[in-house]
Amino acid sequence: MKTLFQKPERPWLIAALIAGALLVATLFVPLWRMELVAPQYPEGLVMKAYGYKFVDDPASRYDDVREINGLNHYIGMKPIEEVTEMRLFIPAVIALAVGTLLVPFVNWQRKWFRLLITLGFWTMPLFFIADLQYWLYYYGHTMNEEAPLNTGAFTPKVVGTTHVWNFHSNTTFEVGFYMLVAAALAITLVPAVPALLRRLRVATPSGRHAGERERASALRRGATALKILLPLALVAGAMMIGHDRASAQDGGGGALTLQQRIDAAEAEEIIVVDGGVHHERILIDKPISIIGRNWPVIDGDGQGDVVTISADDVVFSGFEIRNSSRSISAEPAAIKVRDADRVKITGNRVRESYFALHMTDSVGSAVEGNDFRAGTGVPEERRGHGMYLWQVSDSTIYQNVIRDAADAIHLEFSENNLVVENEAYDSRYALHFMYAHRNKIVRNNFHDNLAGAVLMFSHELIVKDNEFSSNRAGATGAGMLLKDNDNIFVEGNRLIRNKFGMTVEGTPQTAGTTAIFQRNLFALNDVGIALTSTAPITFVENAVIDNTVPVKALSGSIAHTPADASAPQAKGAALPKAAVWSSNGRGNYWSDYGGYDQDGDGVGDQPYRPRPAFAGRLAEDDTLRLFQFTPAQEAIDLAAEMFPVFRYDAVIEDGYPLQEPPEGLALSGAAGQNFPLLVVSALLAALAAGLIVAWGGVRVGALVPGRVGRRHVRGLTA
């Protein structure tokens, strides 16, 4: 055993402890980092590589690795996954650390063992670079040719920026890699320090004067300090280099203005702007991507358009734009797109402007994930539109939030667009179509406007799975207002608590065309469905629940509907005779239907002919609105059924009324409670009770005399 082990050698033991600690620490920190900046991810997707796994940035709101693999799938790149080398990283670190600590204790072939250990330390960072570069090359050169997007072969850089179309990736080494380098330097340099000191002693004869001895002593002290400080300095320096490199790639523009950076950029380049307030107006006239991080602000200082885009294939994302001009005649906008195709406006905020977005003559563009509040604090008649699209086709308007606008979304002479999952409120019209054909309106939420969707002079429309609620401001508040449309299909929508759930005129307009409404919910509106005689719609399998007036006939133009939705029908008003209220033996569900279903087929055995006593009387006396949806209304309607003193003409006949709402169209308990009305009713009831008690007390006091009264009575009787 004595020939195998020996007393540990201090220099190597010190080096082994430092290098081993650094090596083991790399198990807990990342070695490499990739940030992918894409138009739909303006904040960037971050993937960090440890020696044995890939992880997301914990501060990100995305599942970054999964999202990166999803983007790679579109260009045909294989998914990023762990490889064999990563599975060997932990065993290699443990073996190397144990071997390093063993060296100072062994007494056989120490030089070869030390050399082997030192090579092992240097192999770790060098092999990591070579292996990483191999895999990046492999991923970029084994592309699926059948992928939706064909980028051709390319090699992402281990360190630096790689551009692919309008995507770019920034890659840097992380602290773990620099700790590997520091460990290799420590195991290489620290054991050599004693030999260096011995050479210094030999080179210093004993007879030399004291000054030379002092210098030698100082050298020895400096070498000793070097043993401890060198590894720490290496790690700190490496971390600073990595930070500086990342900062250099962060897209800072120094003293250049945004317009100067745009002018200097080449086609398909990505400009990343990090924070700050930029008082300028910019023109983007080349196909580049401008990505904002940490919400940089572009302030137009009240002059003209703030951002103008006049080139195809521009991506503009992640900015706050504010303070356009408000000169109405010039139609100024925070973002103006002119004669440009395939433009992407994503993830921006607009404040204090006339139009938020003004887009004309564009094909294949996308407006996604924006927050437009351009007219906050401005009177409605002085606001511009949230989005104004004129001659825009084959484009997508997706997941935007728009408020405080004239029209939140206005499409004119625009075709084949998809309006999906947007929210619009506190505006005049949430959605306004004029001569806008072949468009789809899907899963939007339009609430608290004058009108939800105003669709006029448009053909081939699909309106599906939207919510139109509490649109009741002004005289003509409506969930949907349709005028002179052909071939419109409306399904799965919820129209709740509007003044009019839906008003229809001249729809369908042309012979041979249709207007089909099926499986929609009309609930808690003042008027559920209001039609002119020129609206021969098909209305089947809808649920009409707890509306004050289920169906109302209008005369003239719906643009001049009376302010009171429950006012008497104009003289001569009539519903369209050609309207269809049932199909294939199934009609609609009407909450006020009182018939029965003897054969149990889910369809009432008697036609639905609404003659609501309360609603009819309400049309003549608006003060009864205080008792709407209360037991008083139910009592009046029930009494009219039992004792038909008040009879009102039936406005429609549904020959096959449904006994239950179609699946998915039942009114939920929360939606069925009109809490403001309940509170008002409770207060009125309390007030009435108080008045009754007070009035009753006065009458009782008058009828039951007190002491004075009794004397007075006795006096009279005497």
Long-range contacts (C-beta under 8 A, 24 or more apart in sequence): 2-107, 3-107, 3-108, 4-106, 4-107, 4-108, 5-105, 5-106, 5-107, 6-105, 6-106, 6-107, 8-104, 8-105, 9-104, 10-104, 11-190, 11-191, 11-193, 11-194, 12-103, 12-104, 12-114, 12-191, 13-101, 13-104, 14-190, 14-227, 15-100, 15-186, 15-187, 15-190, 15-191, 16-100, 16-101, 16-103, 16-104, 16-187, 17-101, 18-183, 18-186, 18-190, 18-231, 19-100, 19-121, 19-183, 19-184, 19-186, 19-187, 19-190, 19-231, 20-97, 20-100, 20-101, 20-183, 22-179, 22-180, 22-182, 22-183, 22-186, 22-231, 22-235, 23-93, 23-96, 23-97, 23-100, 23-121, 23-124, 23-179, 23-180, 23-183, 24-93, 24-97, 25-176, 25-179, 26-51, 26-93, 26-176, 26-179, 26-180, 26-183, 27-51, 27-52, 27-90, 27-93, 29-174, 29-175, 29-176, 29-179, 30-55, 30-174, 30-175, 30-176, 31-128, 31-173, 31-174, 31-176, 31-177, 31-180, 32-128, 32-132, 32-158, 32-171, 32-172, 32-173, 32-174, 32-176, 32-177, 33-171, 33-172, 33-173, 33-174, 33-246, 34-68, 34-169, 34-170, 34-171, 35-169, 35-170, 35-171, 36-68, 36-71, 36-167, 36-168, 36-169, 37-167, 37-168, 37-169, 37-170, 37-270, 37-272, 37-291, 38-71, 38-166, 38-167, 39-166, 39-167, 39-289, 39-291, 39-315, 39-317, 39-344, 39-346, 40-346, 40-368, 41-67, 42-291, 42-292, 42-293, 42-317, 42-318, 42-346, 42-347, 43-293, 43-318, 44-293, 45-71, 47-80, 48-174, 49-132, 50-176, 51-86, 51-89, 51-90, 51-93, 51-128, 51-176, 52-82, 52-86, 52-87, 52-89, 52-90, 53-82, 53-86, 54-80, 54-82, 71-167, 72-139, 73-147, 74-147, 74-148, 74-149, 75-143, 75-147, 75-149, 75-150, 75-151, 75-164, 76-143, 76-144, 76-145, 76-146, 76-147, 76-149, 76-150, 76-151, 77-139, 77-140, 77-142, 77-143, 77-144, 78-139, 78-142, 80-139, 83-135, 85-127, 85-131, 92-124, 93-124, 96-120, 96-121, 96-124, 100-187, 114-191, 117-187, 118-184, 118-187, 118-188, 121-180, 121-183, 121-184, 121-187, 121-188, 122-184, 122-188, 124-180, 124-183, 124-184, 125-177, 125-180, 125-181, 125-184, 128-177, 128-180, 129-158, 132-158, 133-158, 159-245, 160-249, 161-249, 163-268, 163-269, 163-270, 165-268, 166-268, 166-270, 166-289, 166-313, 166-315, 167-270, 168-270, 170-246, 170-249, 170-250, 172-242, 172-245, 172-246, 172-249, 173-242, 174-242, 175-235, 175-238, 175-239, 175-242, 177-238, 178-234, 178-235, 178-238, 178-239, 178-241, 178-242, 179-235, 179-238, 181-234, 181-238, 182-231, 182-234, 182-235, 182-238, 183-231, 185-230, 185-231, 185-234, 186-230, 186-231, 186-234, 189-230, 190-227, 190-230, 190-231, 193-223, 193-224, 193-226, 193-227, 196-223, 197-223, 250-274, 251-291, 251-293, 258-282, 258-290, 258-298, 259-283, 262-286, 262-288, 262-290, 268-313, 273-318, 273-319, 281-305, 281-306, 281-307, 281-308, 282-306, 282-307, 282-308, 283-308, 283-310, 284-308, 284-309, 284-310, 284-311, 284-314, 284-316, 285-310, 285-311, 286-311, 286-314, 287-311, 287-312, 287-313, 287-314, 288-314, 288-315, 289-314, 289-315, 289-316, 289-317, 290-314, 290-315, 290-316, 290-317, 290-319, 291-315, 291-317, 291-318, 292-317, 292-318, 292-319, 292-348, 293-318, 295-319, 295-320, 295-349, 296-320, 297-321, 297-322, 298-322, 299-323, 300-324, 300-325, 300-334, 300-353, 302-326, 304-330, 304-332, 305-332, 305-333, 305-334, 305-335, 305-336, 305-358, 306-333, 306-334, 306-335, 306-353, 307-334, 307-335, 307-336, 308-336, 308-337, 308-338, 309-335, 309-336, 309-337, 309-338, 309-340, 309-343, 310-337, 310-338, 310-339, 310-340, 311-340, 312-340, 312-341, 312-342, 312-343, 313-341, 313-342, 313-343, 314-340, 314-343, 314-344, 315-343, 315-344, 315-346, 316-343, 316-344, 316-345, 316-346, 316-348, 317-344, 317-345, 317-346, 317-347, 317-348, 318-346, 318-347, 318-348, 319-348, 319-349, 320-348, 320-349, 320-350, 320-351, 321-348, 321-349, 321-350, 321-351, 321-353, 322-350, 322-351, 322-352, 322-353, 323-351, 323-352, 323-353, 324-352, 324-353, 324-354, 324-355, 324-374, 325-354, 326-353, 326-354, 326-382, 327-354, 328-354, 328-382, 328-384, 331-355, 331-358, 331-384, 331-388, 333-357, 333-358, 333-384, 333-388, 334-374, 337-362, 337-365, 340-365, 341-365, 344-368, 345-370, 346-370, 349-373, 350-374, 351-376, 352-376, 353-384, 354-383, 354-384, 355-384, 355-385, 355-386, 355-388, 356-384, 356-385, 356-386, 356-387, 356-402, 356-405, 357-386, 357-387, 357-388, 358-385, 358-388, 359-387, 359-388, 359-389, 359-390, 359-392, 360-389, 360-390, 360-391, 360-392, 361-390, 361-391, 361-392, 362-389, 362-391, 362-392, 362-393, 362-395, 363-392, 363-393, 363-394, 363-395, 364-393, 364-394, 364-395, 365-392, 365-395, 365-396, 366-395, 366-396, 366-398, 367-395, 367-396, 367-397, 367-398, 367-400, 368-396, 368-397, 368-398, 368-399, 368-400, 369-398, 369-399, 369-400, 370-400, 370-401, 371-400, 371-401, 372-400, 372-401, 372-402, 372-403, 372-405, 372-408, 373-402, 373-403, 373-404, 374-404, 374-405, 375-404, 375-405, 375-406, 376-403, 376-404, 377-404, 378-404, 380-406, 380-428, 383-427, 383-428, 385-409, 385-410, 386-424, 386-427, 388-412, 389-414, 389-417, 390-414, 392-417, 393-417, 396-420, 397-422, 398-422, 402-427, 402-430, 403-427, 407-431, 407-432, 408-446, 408-449, 410-434, 411-436, 411-439, 412-436, 414-439, 415-439, 418-442, 419-444, 420-444, 423-447, 424-449, 425-449, 429-453, 429-454, 430-468, 430-471, 431-455, 432-456, 433-457, 433-458, 433-461, 434-458, 437-461, 440-464, 441-466, 442-466, 445-469, 446-471, 446-479, 447-471, 448-473, 449-473, 450-474, 450-476, 450-477, 451-476, 451-477, 451-478, 451-479, 451-480, 451-481, 452-478, 452-479, 452-480, 452-495, 452-498, 453-479, 453-480, 453-481, 454-478, 454-480, 454-481, 454-483, 455-480, 455-481, 455-482, 455-483, 455-485, 455-488, 456-482, 456-483, 456-484, 456-485, 457-483, 457-484, 457-485, 458-485, 458-488, 459-485, 459-486, 459-487, 459-488, 459-513, 460-486, 460-487, 460-488, 461-485, 461-487, 461-488, 461-489, 462-488, 462-489, 463-488, 463-489, 463-490, 463-491, 463-493, 464-489, 464-490, 464-491, 464-492, 464-493, 465-491, 465-492, 465-493, 466-493, 466-494, 467-493, 467-494, 467-496, 468-493, 468-494, 468-495, 468-496, 468-498, 468-501, 469-494, 469-495, 469-496, 469-497, 469-498, 470-496, 470-497, 470-498, 471-498, 471-499, 472-497, 472-498, 472-499, 472-526, 475-561, 475-562, 475-563, 476-500, 476-503, 476-558, 476-559, 476-561, 476-563, 477-565, 478-502, 478-503, 479-525, 481-558, 482-507, 482-515, 482-535, 483-507, 483-557, 483-558, 483-559, 484-509, 485-509, 485-515, 486-510, 486-513, 486-514, 486-515, 487-513, 487-514, 487-515, 488-514, 488-515, 488-516, 489-514, 489-516, 490-515, 490-516, 490-517, 490-518, 490-520, 491-516, 491-517, 491-518, 491-519, 491-520, 492-519, 492-520, 492-664, 493-520, 493-521, 494-520, 494-521, 494-523, 495-520, 495-521, 495-522, 495-523, 495-525, 495-528, 496-521, 496-523, 496-524, 496-525, 496-671, 497-523, 497-524, 497-525, 497-674, 498-525, 498-526, 499-525, 499-526, 499-527, 499-565, 500-525, 500-526, 500-527, 500-530, 500-561, 500-565, 501-525, 501-527, 501-528, 501-529, 501-547, 502-528, 502-529, 502-530, 503-530, 503-531, 503-554, 503-558, 503-561, 504-529, 504-530, 504-531, 504-532, 504-535, 504-537, 504-558, 505-531, 505-532, 505-534, 505-535, 505-554, 505-557, 505-558, 506-532, 506-534, 506-535, 507-535, 507-537, 508-536, 508-537, 514-538, 516-540, 517-542, 518-542, 519-662, 519-664, 519-665, 520-665, 521-545, 521-661, 521-665, 521-667, 522-547, 522-550, 523-547, 523-667, 523-671, 523-672, 524-667, 524-671, 524-672, 524-674, 525-565, 526-565, 526-566, 527-551, 527-552, 527-565, 527-566, 528-552, 530-554, 530-558, 530-561, 530-565, 531-575, 531-576, 531-579, 532-556, 532-557, 532-558, 532-573, 532-576, 533-573, 533-574, 533-575, 533-576, 533-577, 534-576, 535-576, 535-579, 536-576, 536-577, 536-578, 536-579, 536-580, 537-576, 537-579, 537-580, 538-579, 538-580, 538-583, 539-579, 539-580, 539-581, 539-588, 540-580, 540-581, 540-582, 540-583, 540-586, 540-587, 540-588, 541-586, 541-587, 541-588, 541-658, 541-662, 542-588, 542-589, 542-662, 542-665, 543-588, 543-589, 543-591, 543-661, 543-662, 543-665, 543-666, 543-667, 544-588, 544-589, 544-590, 544-591, 545-589, 545-591, 545-661, 545-667, 545-672, 546-591, 546-629, 546-667, 546-672, 548-615, 548-618, 548-628, 549-612, 549-615, 549-618, 549-619, 550-590, 550-592, 550-610, 550-612, 550-615, 551-575, 551-610, 551-651, 551-652, 552-651, 553-651, 564-622, 566-615, 566-618, 566-619, 566-622, 566-625, 567-619, 567-622, 568-619, 568-620, 569-619, 575-651, 575-652, 579-652, 581-652, 581-653, 581-654, 581-655, 582-654, 582-655, 582-656, 585-656, 586-656, 586-658, 587-654, 587-655, 587-656, 587-657, 587-658, 588-654, 588-657, 588-658, 589-657, 589-658, 589-659, 589-660, 589-661, 589-662, 589-665, 590-654, 590-657, 592-637, 593-657, 594-641, 595-657, 597-659, 602-658, 602-659, 602-660, 603-656, 603-657, 603-658, 603-659, 604-656, 604-657, 604-658, 604-659, 606-657, 607-653, 607-654, 607-655, 607-656, 607-657, 608-652, 608-653, 608-654, 608-657, 609-650, 609-652, 609-653, 610-650, 610-651, 610-652, 611-640, 611-647, 611-648, 611-649, 611-650, 612-637, 612-648, 613-637, 613-639, 613-640, 613-646, 613-648, 614-640, 615-648, 616-646, 616-648, 617-646, 626-680, 626-681, 626-684, 627-681, 628-677, 629-674, 629-677, 630-681
